[in-house]
Amino acid sequence: MPWLGTQAPVALIGCGAIGDEFVRCMEALGESRRIVGALETPAALAAARTRVGGRFPVTDQMDELLAAGPVVVIECAGQGALKAHAPRMLAAGLHCIAASTGAFADAGFVAALAATPGRDGARLWIPSGAIAGVDGLLAARTAGMDAVTYTSGKPPHAWDGTPAEPQLQGAARLRRVEFFEGSARDAARDYPQNANVGATIALASLGLDRTRVRLVSDPALAGPLGTIDASGPFGVFHFDILAYASPTNPKTSVITAHSMALALRQGFCFPWDPAWA
């Protein structure tokens, strides 16, 4: 992680819930001056500039973002943005800390990355996101791991706007409903705004096809409850993580943005490795 200890300039892709919280976190740490620019979509550009208030430039042109001179890019705009921009960032020699890890379930995207080696050693890095225990999963992967299951439970409204919404109407909103069980790859494909945590767990453990994911709607939950169960020759893990949702986006957790800042400032992240995709 060559940027560590250098106060390297940083750019954002996305000024939504995660991006805004990342900026607040960097301001609280006294390091917001490192942010040299942000990229937004044309439709969201005016609103993003209003929220940023001139603290740093916000553009909808990648050329302008690159001209600002970032060394590290924080991606927090969704799978589509990571797929669209990651190859060019790597080709430009920029390291990228990516929140939208579900994008790695797309074989076409992985092929595009393989065809675009990072200049000067630039890589994609995966932060812990809303997960506790990533270090343990990485260690258990090499020690020997037989099974990993991630169960994501959220209040019914957090699943609105997803393929699960038709199943979660009327009386179904009043009881616990497990509406998906499958591989982390399928979860990332079908629920791209909700399944990045499952993808991160998979990339830190058994890969996207062997890691299992369950998605649950539960009106009794105060926020997103993630449960990780893993077993193997190393022993057994069971983690419960109740990470409160962002007040502006119930599909993501407040802590996600802070994990991006931790990855930037202290290197708590791991490199994306196609061998575990």
Number of C-alpha atoms within 10 A of each C-alpha: 17 12 16 12 11 8 13 16 18 24 25 26 27 23 26 19 21 25 21 17 19 25 21 16 18 19 14 10 10 10 15 18 13 16 23 21 23 30 26 23 17 11 9 14 17 14 14 21 18 10 12 16 11 9 14 16 18 27 20 16 13 15 10 15 21 20 10 16 15 20 21 24 25 25 27 25 22 20 23 12 18 23 19 11 13 24 21 16 24 21 18 15 18 25 27 26 26 26 28 27 28 32 24 27 23 16 11 12 17 17 12 13 21 12 10 15 15 21 14 12 13 20 24 22 22 24 26 25 27 25 23 17 16 20 14 12 22 17 15 23 17 10 12 15 20 16 15 23 24 27 21 22 25 27 22 23 15 20 22 15 11 13 12 19 15 12 12 20 12 8 7 15 17 15 13 18 17 15 13 18 16 15 22 31 25 21 24 26 18 16 18 21 18 22 26 26 27 30 31 26 29 28 30 28 26 25 23 26 17 17 24 25 29 21 24 23 28 23 18 13 14 13 22 26 20 23 20 21 15 22 16 15 10 15 12 13 15 13 14 14 16 18 19 17 21 19 11 12 13 20 21 26 23 21 19 26 29 22 21 28 22 18 22 25 17 13 17 18 22 19 15 19 14 13 7 13 19
